[in-house]
Amino acid sequence: RETALQLALANASVLLGCRDEARCEAARQELAAEVAAQGSRGSVRAVRIDLANLRQTAAAAESLAKELPALHMLVNNAGVATQFPHGVTIDGIETTFQVNYIGHFLLTTRLLPLLEKSAPSRVVHLSSGAHRGAPAEGVPLSLAALNDPTSPGPYARYGMAKLASLVFARELDRRTFARGVL
């Protein structure tokens, strides 16, 4: 919320991505009122993006890529905390890992051509120190291991998602910096 508010106060056009349309619209109205009250020319628009549903995430990204003339910043901030009990998404992937990493990966890679066209642009991955909670061997590279409800445990799963996001951010920077995506 605070990131969206500060960007809108700096006169940006902010797209607020949320999985729950009613809650998203309520947040949009609240942010828009605060922005208007402070005299900013920034705007806030609600966009449905459900990172727990990869088809919906891809469709939202494709729609935005066609609709927007430019995209100068993508802030990957959405996520879920450790899930109790263990669960999987409609895509068959452990919820914490999909929402906190795979969904952001898909959204970012689908919007990357627009970000490159809009350069200079920026991708920001908000994170925490939770990556330190990932198992010492890192993130398992099989769906069966990711989905195993007994291993490595809920906090480690959250840490794995954060570690994967960090690695993705570094690799994305390595691959796109020269093309103006920071």
N, C-alpha and C positions, 0 to 999 in steps of 0.2 A: 504494500500500500504506500509506504513512504517513498519508495523509489518512483512510483508512478506520479505521486503528488509533486515531488521535487522536479521531475522532468516537465510536467505540465506547467508548473509555476515558472519554469525557464522558457515558456512559450512553445514547447514541443507538442506535437499531435501524438497522443499516447493511445495505443491499443492495449486494453486491459484484457488479457486472456484468462478465462475461467472455465471450469467444467460445469458449474451450476449457473444456468442463465439468470435465474431470479436473484441469487446472491450477487452475481456479477453486475447486474443492472443496478441493484441497490448500492453497491460500492461505487459504480460509475457516477450515479447521481450525487452521492456524498462528495466524491472527489471533485466533480464538476462544480458543485456549489462552492466548495472551498477555494477552487481556482478562480472562479468568477468573483468571489468576495474579495480576493486579493488583487483584482484588476489585471490578471494575466490574460494573454491572448491564447494560451495553451488550451488544448481540448483533450477530452477523454472519451473513448468509445469502447464499448464492451464487445468482445469477440469470444464465441464459444470455442474453446480448445480443451479437449479432454485427453490428457496425456496417458490415461489408463485405457485408451482405445486408439490403437495405432491407425486404423482406417480413418477415424474422425480427425485425428491430428494431421494426417497426410492431406485430407480433404480441406481442412482449414488452411493449411500452409499453401496448397495449390490455389485456393480462392484468393488469399492475400497476395500471392505472387502475381496473379493476373490483375487484381484490382488496384494495388498500390503503385503509384508512379515511382516511388523511391522508399527505401527503408535504410535509415542511417544508424539505427541501434536496435539490437535485439537483446533483451535482458531475460535470461533464463533463471527464474526465481521460484516458479511453482514447484510444489513437491508435497510429499506426505512424510510424516514422521514414521518411526518404526511401527510396523503393523502387527497388532495383536488381535485375533490370532493370525497366523500365517495365511496368506491368500494369494490367489493368482488372478490376473486380469482376464478379460474376455479373449485376449490374445494368447493366453496360456503361459504368461510370464509372471514371475513373482512381483507383486504389486509395488513394493518399495523400490525395487531396482528399475522397473519399467517407468514409473512416474518420475523418479528422481534422475534417471539417466537416459534410458532408451527413448522416452518421449521427447526430451530436449534434443537428443542427437537427431532424431527424425525431423523435428521442426526446424532445427538449425540447418541441416543439410538441404532440406527442401527450399528454404529461403535464401540459401547461399548465393545463387545466381543474382537475385535481386540485391542482396547486400553488396556483391561485387560490382554490379552495375551502378550502385549508389555511392561508391567509394568517394571519399573516405567514409568508412562505416566501422561499426564496432559490435562485437559480440561479448556480452558480459555474462559470466556464470557466477551467480551468487552461491557461496558455499560456506563452510565452517571448518573447524578442525576435526570434524567427525570422520574424515578419511583415515585418520590415525587408528580408528576402530576396526578397519578392515583386517582380515586375517593376514598374517605375515606373508603367506604365499600369494596374496593379491586377490584378484577377481577370477572366479572360475570361468572357464571359457566353454562351458557346455550348459545347455538349457536344463538338463537334469540336475546338475550341481546347483545352479541358480535357484531352482524350484524346490530343492530339498528342504522340507520344513524343519528338519532336526539339525541341520548344519548350514551355516556356521552360527546361527542364532540371530535374533531380530536386530540387535544393535550392530552386529558385524555386517548384516545385510545392508543396513543403512550406510555404514562406513564404506562398503564395497561400491555402492551407488555414488557416493561422494568421491571416492578414489577414481572411479571410471570417468566421472565428470571432469575431474582435474586433468587426467591424462588426455581426454578429448580436447579440453581447452588448450592445452599446450600444443597438441598436434595440429589443431585447427589454426592456431597462430603461426606455426611453422609453415603450413601449406598456403596460407592466405595473406600473410603480412605484406608480401611483395605486391599483391594485387589491391592493397589499400583497405583490407579488412583487418582491423586491429583486435 
